Amino acid sequence: MTHKGNILYVLLGTCLTMMFSCQQPGGNTTGSEYMPDMAHSVAYEANTYGYYYNNRWGTEDELHKMVQPRKPINGSIARGATGGSVGFTSSMSQQGISYQANGAKPYYYADTEDERIRATNEIINNPYPITEAGLAKGKNLYNIYCGICHGEKGDGGGYLVRDNGGKYPVQPANFMTDEFVAASNGRFYHGIIYGRNLMSGYSDKLSYEERWQVIHYIRSLQAESKKLVYSEKANTLNSIDKPASLIKLEAAATVSVDTTKVETIN
């Protein structure tokens, strides 16, 4: 075989290698690329649109449709969605697991009058204790989202219905009335989720923990109007919501009792 023949075979082999090493995807094959160096992902990546003409199934439009966010199945709970229902902060739980509340906690009540009544009757306890930090956060959120209608004092005299704030077709609720003071926490929470009458819902603006902080602050306004106490140290407004200091005392007492039992056994 001559030198020219060797060169011809080498060139022919190189061309064949290049032809078969770079294949387009289709059918039951993902295709291939010569020395991809892991630069391109073959798999679909959720919520990430990165079309690459090689190593992809289908067309660019099909990929764009495939990577769109999907609605979760019923009952799905996002990471951190429990919102710190036990503990003193959103980053603490009874098990010592750190997480951040994100407002994705499922709510199993529909936007109907019957479901509103059911939520009012069934949702009783505020899952968060009364803390000074929580009341301060609740006040800030209330003044941003609620005060413009319900008033800074919660008496229904917000800017939109007084002074030169403009005309509002419906009188906002007065939280200082005996009806609302006696109302369950569920009545407030359901109203925040879906709204009421001309008021729209705020579930997309307030996280799970923030909704309960706002409710705590409304309770503090009610207590102030009746010259009662609603704080981290004491609650004379109702017997439902627990001050953080009381929970700490109860926890300390429980530890003390358990220690006494151990010493007695020994």
Secondary structure, DSSP 4 states (H G I P E B T S, - for coil): --HHHHHHHHHHHHHHHHHHHSB--BTTB--B-SS-TT-S--S--TT-----SSS-SS-HHHHHHHTS--PPPTT---TTTT--SSSSSTT--TT-------S-------SSHHHHHHHHHH----SS-B-HHHHHHHHHHHHHHTHHHH-TTSSS--GGGSTTS---SSPPP-TTSHHHHSS-HHHHHHHHHHEETTEEP-TTTS-HHHHHHHHHHHHHHHHHHTT--BSSS-B-S-SSSPBHHHHHHHHHHHHHHHHHHHHHH-
